[in-house]
């Protein structure tokens, strides 16, 4: 279990030679904070109980901050004095690099003890976070129930009252990300539908032009015994084949581009067979729909008039 308190954000950290941009966040925790939040010490040491209890001005630098202040060798930051928002701190550790998100850069942080944050930046609206880690995922629900049972009397809640605090699981961030991906997927499907509609209209125009330019050819085929059904099928197949050629080009480009990104992210080579089949079926349907009117128009031509067409 660990206790955390958020400090000021968008501050400058500097030493006697260099300084960072005003985009560093100060975080407060205890000796369990790093493990609970997925950080690891690259150089130096973690906080001790004495560091936390006394609230002394010691800190652990994020990898981005250490690289900015000590570009030649971040490890030399240990035991140096840095100014964090104009307050001197002794560096006791440097964090290993950790993956960041679009909302929070995990390398541009300074971690100190929560008592140091409370001592220097104490406000009435300070909000503490208590982190709890379980050794087995099966114990998660039991730990949440125990945490709620512990906090209800602390918050002076009656047994019938709703809780006025919340328990946030680590997978809530992933759930929020998946929800955002769902919105993105819906938008992508909408854009794809508009694109298919435009492609269908374009293909229909191409086939109408083809019918107009091949009027004499159509009349000759009919004069030689070609039926209206044969002419209709010919133009429908041409429309579907044009659409399928576009589908093949799109599938090949999508697989190549997708797997180039996968290689950059160090994941495996994937061929999404479900999407490939769906793409072929959708493009076939688009070609069929786009070719219906031009094929019908071609089959309705009078062979005598078509032969005399110039």
C-alpha positions as CSV (number, residue, x, y, z in Angstrom):
1,X,0.0,0.0,0.0
2,X,1.2,3.5,-0.8
3,X,0.1,7.1,-0.3
4,X,0.4,9.8,-3.0
5,X,-0.2,13.5,-3.3
6,X,0.1,15.5,-6.5
7,X,2.3,18.6,-6.4
8,X,2.6,21.6,-8.8
9,X,2.7,21.1,-12.6
10,X,4.3,22.8,-15.5
11,X,7.3,24.0,-13.4
12,X,11.0,24.5,-14.3
13,X,13.8,22.3,-12.9
14,X,17.4,23.6,-13.2
15,X,20.9,23.1,-12.0
16,X,23.8,25.5,-12.3
17,X,24.2,24.9,-16.0
18,X,20.9,23.9,-17.6
19,X,17.2,24.1,-17.1
20,X,14.2,22.3,-18.4
21,X,11.1,23.7,-20.2
22,X,8.2,24.6,-17.9
23,X,6.5,21.2,-18.5
24,X,7.7,19.2,-15.5
25,X,5.2,17.8,-12.9
26,X,6.0,17.2,-9.2
27,X,4.6,14.1,-7.6
28,X,4.6,13.1,-4.0
29,X,4.6,9.5,-2.7
30,X,6.1,7.1,-0.2
31,X,8.6,4.3,-0.5
32,X,6.0,2.1,-2.3
33,X,4.9,4.8,-4.8
34,X,7.3,3.8,-7.6
35,X,6.3,0.1,-7.6
36,X,2.6,0.9,-7.4
37,X,2.8,3.2,-10.4
38,X,5.0,1.1,-12.6
39,X,8.3,3.0,-12.2
40,X,11.7,1.5,-11.7
41,X,14.9,3.0,-10.4
42,X,17.6,3.3,-13.0
43,X,20.3,4.9,-10.9
44,X,20.5,5.7,-7.2
45,X,18.0,4.6,-4.6
46,X,14.3,4.8,-3.6
47,X,12.9,6.7,-0.6
48,X,13.4,5.4,2.8
49,X,10.7,5.6,5.6
50,X,12.9,8.4,7.2
51,X,12.8,10.4,3.9
52,X,9.0,10.1,3.9
53,X,8.4,10.8,7.6
54,X,10.6,13.9,7.8
55,X,9.6,15.3,4.4
56,X,13.2,16.2,3.7
57,X,14.0,17.9,0.3
58,X,15.2,14.9,-1.6
59,X,13.9,13.8,-5.0
60,X,14.0,11.3,-7.8
61,X,14.2,12.6,-11.3
62,X,12.3,11.3,-14.3
63,X,14.5,10.1,-17.2
64,X,13.6,13.1,-19.4
65,X,14.5,15.6,-16.7
66,X,17.8,13.9,-15.9
67,X,18.7,13.7,-19.6
68,X,18.0,17.4,-20.0
69,X,20.0,18.5,-17.0
70,X,22.8,16.0,-17.4
71,X,22.9,15.1,-21.1
72,X,26.4,13.5,-21.0
73,X,25.6,11.0,-18.3
74,X,22.3,11.0,-16.3
75,X,23.8,8.8,-13.6
76,X,26.0,11.8,-12.5
77,X,22.8,13.5,-11.3
78,X,22.9,11.4,-8.1
79,X,23.7,13.5,-5.0
80,X,23.6,16.7,-7.0
81,X,21.5,19.7,-6.0
82,X,18.8,20.8,-8.4
83,X,16.3,23.6,-8.1
84,X,12.6,22.4,-8.4
85,X,10.4,25.4,-8.8
86,X,13.1,27.5,-7.1
87,X,13.4,25.1,-4.2
88,X,16.7,23.1,-3.8
89,X,16.5,19.3,-3.7
90,X,19.1,16.7,-3.4
91,X,18.8,14.0,-6.1
92,X,18.8,10.5,-4.7
93,X,17.7,8.6,-7.8
94,X,16.9,8.6,-11.5
95,X,14.0,6.7,-13.0
96,X,14.2,4.3,-15.9
97,X,12.4,5.4,-19.0
98,X,8.7,4.5,-19.1
99,X,6.2,4.6,-21.9
100,X,4.2,7.8,-22.0
101,X,0.7,8.8,-23.3
102,X,-0.7,11.7,-25.2
103,X,-2.0,13.1,-21.9
104,X,1.0,12.6,-19.5
105,X,4.8,12.4,-20.2
106,X,6.1,10.0,-17.6
107,X,9.7,11.1,-18.1
108,X,9.2,14.8,-17.3
109,X,8.5,14.3,-13.6
110,X,10.1,14.9,-10.2
111,X,9.1,12.6,-7.4
112,X,9.5,13.5,-3.8
113,X,7.8,12.5,-0.6
114,X,4.1,13.3,0.0
115,X,5.1,15.0,3.3
116,X,7.4,17.3,1.4
117,X,4.6,18.2,-0.9
118,X,2.3,18.8,2.1
119,X,4.9,20.9,3.8
120,X,5.7,23.1,0.9
121,X,2.4,23.2,-1.1
122,X,-0.2,22.6,1.6
123,X,-3.7,23.6,0.6
124,X,-7.2,22.9,2.0
125,X,-8.2,21.2,-1.2
126,X,-5.3,18.7,-1.2
127,X,-6.4,15.3,-2.4
128,X,-4.5,12.2,-1.3
129,X,-4.5,8.9,-3.2
130,X,-4.0,5.6,-1.6
131,X,-2.6,2.9,-3.8
132,X,-3.1,-0.8,-3.1
133,X,-1.4,-3.7,-5.0
134,X,-2.6,-7.3,-4.8
135,X,-0.3,-10.2,-5.6
136,X,-3.1,-12.1,-7.5
137,X,-5.7,-10.6,-9.8
138,X,-8.3,-12.9,-8.2
139,X,-7.9,-11.0,-5.0
140,X,-8.8,-7.6,-6.7
141,X,-12.5,-7.7,-5.8
142,X,-11.8,-8.7,-2.2
143,X,-9.2,-5.9,-1.9
144,X,-11.7,-3.4,-3.2
145,X,-14.4,-4.6,-0.8
146,X,-11.9,-4.4,2.1
147,X,-10.9,-0.9,1.1
148,X,-14.5,0.3,1.0
149,X,-15.2,-1.2,4.4
150,X,-12.1,0.5,5.8
151,X,-13.0,3.9,4.4
152,X,-16.7,4.1,5.2
153,X,-16.1,4.7,9.0
154,X,-13.2,7.1,8.2
155,X,-15.6,9.1,6.0
156,X,-18.3,8.8,8.7
157,X,-20.8,7.2,6.4
158,X,-23.9,5.4,7.7
159,X,-24.5,1.9,6.4
160,X,-27.3,3.1,4.2
161,X,-25.4,6.1,2.7
162,X,-23.7,6.0,-0.6
163,X,-19.9,6.2,-0.6
164,X,-18.5,9.7,-1.2
165,X,-15.1,8.4,-2.4
166,X,-14.2,6.3,-5.4
167,X,-12.0,3.2,-6.0
168,X,-10.2,3.4,-9.3
169,X,-8.7,0.2,-10.7
170,X,-5.7,0.2,-13.0
171,X,-7.7,-1.2,-15.9
172,X,-10.0,1.9,-15.9
173,X,-7.5,3.8,-18.0
174,X,-7.4,0.9,-20.5
175,X,-11.2,0.9,-20.4
176,X,-11.4,4.6,-21.2
177,X,-8.9,4.1,-24.0
178,X,-11.0,1.3,-25.5
179,X,-14.1,3.6,-25.2
180,X,-12.2,6.3,-27.1
181,X,-11.2,3.7,-29.7
182,X,-14.8,2.8,-30.1
183,X,-15.7,6.4,-30.9
184,X,-12.8,6.5,-33.4
185,X,-13.9,3.2,-35.0
186,X,-17.5,4.6,-35.4
187,X,-16.1,7.7,-37.0
188,X,-13.9,5.7,-39.3
189,X,-16.8,3.5,-40.4
190,X,-18.8,6.7,-41.2
191,X,-15.9,8.1,-43.3
192,X,-15.6,4.7,-45.0
193,X,-19.3,4.8,-45.9
194,X,-19.1,8.3,-47.4
195,X,-16.0,7.2,-49.3
196,X,-17.8,4.1,-50.6
197,X,-20.7,6.2,-51.7
198,X,-18.4,8.5,-53.6
199,X,-16.7,5.6,-55.2
200,X,-20.0,4.0,-56.2
201,X,-21.1,7.3,-57.9
202,X,-17.7,7.6,-59.7
203,X,-17.9,4.0,-60.9
204,X,-21.4,4.5,-62.1
205,X,-20.3,7.5,-64.1
206,X,-17.4,5.5,-65.6
207,X,-19.8,2.7,-66.7
208,X,-22.3,5.2,-68.2
209,X,-19.5,6.7,-70.2
210,X,-18.4,3.2,-71.3
211,X,-22.0,2.4,-72.4
212,X,-22.1,5.7,-74.4
213,X,-18.7,5.0,-76.1
214,X,-19.5,1.4,-76.9
215,X,-23.0,1.9,-78.2
216,X,-22.1,0.6,-81.7
217,X,-20.3,-2.4,-80.1
218,X,-23.5,-3.2,-78.1
219,X,-25.6,-2.9,-81.3
220,X,-23.3,-5.3,-83.1
221,X,-23.4,-7.8,-80.3
222,X,-27.2,-7.7,-80.3
223,X,-27.3,-8.1,-84.1
224,X,-25.1,-11.2,-83.8
225,X,-27.5,-12.8,-81.4
226,X,-26.6,-11.4,-78.0
227,X,-29.5,-11.1,-75.7
228,X,-30.4,-8.2,-73.3
229,X,-29.5,-10.5,-70.4
230,X,-26.0,-11.2,-71.9
231,X,-25.4,-7.4,-72.4
232,X,-26.6,-6.7,-68.9
233,X,-24.3,-9.4,-67.3
234,X,-21.3,-8.2,-69.3
235,X,-21.5,-4.6,-67.9
236,X,-22.3,-5.9,-64.4
237,X,-19.2,-8.1,-64.4
238,X,-17.1,-5.3,-65.7
239,X,-18.3,-3.0,-62.9
240,X,-17.6,-5.7,-60.3
241,X,-14.1,-6.4,-61.7
242,X,-13.2,-2.7,-61.6
243,X,-14.3,-2.5,-58.0
244,X,-12.4,-5.7,-57.1
245,X,-9.2,-4.4,-58.6
246,X,-9.6,-1.4,-56.3
247,X,-10.2,-3.7,-53.4
248,X,-7.1,-5.7,-54.1
249,X,-4.9,-2.6,-54.3
250,X,-6.4,-1.3,-51.0
251,X,-5.9,-4.6,-49.2
252,X,-2.3,-4.9,-50.3
253,X,-1.5,-1.3,-49.3
254,X,-3.3,-1.7,-46.0
255,X,-1.5,-4.9,-45.0
256,X,1.9,-3.5,-46.0
257,X,1.4,-0.2,-44.2
258,X,-0.2,-1.8,-41.1
259,X,2.7,-4.3,-40.7
260,X,5.3,-1.6,-41.2
261,X,3.8,0.1,-38.2
262,X,3.7,-3.3,-36.4
263,X,7.4,-3.8,-37.0
264,X,8.2,-0.4,-35.7
265,X,6.2,-1.3,-32.5
266,X,7.9,-4.7,-32.3
267,X,4.8,-6.7,-32.8
268,X,4.1,-9.7,-35.1
269,X,3.2,-9.8,-38.8
270,X,-0.6,-10.0,-39.1
271,X,-2.9,-10.6,-42.0
272,X,-6.5,-9.6,-40.9
273,X,-8.3,-12.3,-42.9
274,X,-11.7,-11.2,-41.6
275,X,-11.2,-7.7,-42.8
276,X,-9.8,-8.9,-46.2
277,X,-12.9,-11.0,-46.8
278,X,-15.2,-8.2,-45.7
279,X,-13.4,-5.8,-48.0
280,X,-13.8,-8.1,-51.0
281,X,-17.5,-8.6,-50.2
282,X,-18.2,-4.9,-49.7
283,X,-16.4,-3.9,-52.9
284,X,-18.2,-6.6,-54.9
285,X,-21.5,-5.2,-53.6
286,X,-20.5,-1.6,-54.4
287,X,-19.5,-2.7,-58.0
288,X,-22.8,-4.6,-58.4
289,X,-24.9,-1.6,-57.2
290,X,-22.9,0.9,-59.2
291,X,-23.2,-1.2,-62.4
292,X,-27.0,-1.9,-62.2
293,X,-28.2,1.3,-64.0
294,X,-25.5,1.4,-66.7
295,X,-26.0,-2.3,-67.4
296,X,-29.8,-1.8,-67.6
297,X,-29.3,1.2,-69.9
298,X,-27.0,-0.9,-72.2
299,X,-29.5,-3.8,-72.4
300,X,-32.3,-1.4,-73.4
301,X,-30.5,-0.1,-76.5
302,X,-32.2,-0.7,-79.8
303,X,-29.7,-2.7,-81.9
304,X,-30.7,-0.9,-85.1
305,X,-30.3,2.6,-83.6
306,X,-27.0,1.4,-81.9
307,X,-25.5,0.2,-85.2
308,X,-26.3,3.5,-86.8
309,X,-24.7,5.4,-83.8
310,X,-21.6,7.5,-84.6
